[in-house]
Amino acid sequence: MPTITLRIKFGSRGHIGHGKVELLERIAASGSISAAAREMAMSYKRAWDLVEEMNRIFGKPMLETQKGGPGGGGARLTPAGEAVVARYRAIERATAAAAAADLAALEAETAGLRA
């Protein structure tokens, strides 16, 4: 079955999509920007750049962080970060539901072409 991948554009401020939202979800799950970056095969700097881009888009921080050290650092989503993830996933679900019949029809057009 085909799937839809969303990219939500905010004019000149930038956009969010599956990758940025997945990064936030992985940070939330691991409590670590570096661990989330490793899981997604990206550099720590790239992960931070994406988080900073989201901070600019929404005008508020997506993460709360603690510096590393003997006890280790950490990161967690702010309420704004949690809201961005929840709203993106809700839009994703609504879009998939609205397009289900058309996606099934597109899939039917590929009958016999499976690789």
N, C-alpha and C positions, 0 to 999 in steps of 0.2 A: 504494500500500500504506500503511495506517495505521502510525503509529509510536507508541512509548511514550516519554513524558518522565517521568523519575524525579525525585522530591523525597524526600530521606532526612531524616527528622525526628529530632532528638536532644532530645526533650522540650522543656523550657523554655530549653535552651541555644540552640536555633535549628535551622536546616536547611541542607542544601546541595542544589543541583540543577544542571541543565545550565549555567546562566549563571555561577555561581560557579566551576564546574570549567573552563568555557571561558575565563574570566578568568585563572585560573592557567595554563592552557595557552598563552594568548597572551603572558603575562608571560614564561613560560619560552622561548617562541620569539623574542621581541623583546628580552629582557633589560631591559625598561622597563615600569614601571607606567603612565606617561603614554602611551606608544605603545599599549599594550594597551587602555587606556581609550578612546583616540581610535578605535581599530579597532572598538570595540563601541559607539561613539556615547554614551559616558557621561563624566561629569566625573572628573577626577583624584581629587577628594574622594570621590565615590561608589565608585570602585574601591578606594580605601584603606579606606573603611568596610566594604566587603564582605570585604576581606582581614582586617581586624581582627575582624570577626564570625567568620570561620573560625578565626582564632587563638584566640578565646574558646571556640568549640565544641570544638576539639581540645586546648586547653590547652598549645599550643606554637606557635611561629611557622611560618607557611607560606612566608615569604620571608626571604632575607638581602638587605639593601640597602646601597648605598654612596651617600653624599651626592654631590650634583652639584658642579660646579666646572669648572675649566679642562679637566680630563680627562673630564668628564661623570660622571653617576651611573650607577646600574644596579640591577637586581634579578634574583635568581634564586631558584628554589624550593629550599627546604631538603629534606632527605630526607623529612621529614613531609609537606611539600607534594607532593612527587613520589608518595608513597604514597597520599595522598588522591586524586589524579588517577587513578592506576593502579587503585585499588580501586573508585572510582566507575565508571570505564569498564568494568571487569570485571563489576560488578553489572549495568550497562546491557546488556552483551553477553549475559549469562546470562538476563536477563529477556526480552530480545528472542527468544532461542532458545527459551525455555520457552513463550512466547506466540505463536510463529510461526503455528501452525495456527489458533489462534483469531483472530489478526489477519487471516489470509487469508480466514477465514469471514466476518468483519465486512466486509472489502473486497468479497466476493462479494455481500453484502446491498446494496451501493451500485451494483450493475451498472446501467448506463444513466443514472446520475446525475452523471456527470463534467461539470465546468464547463469 
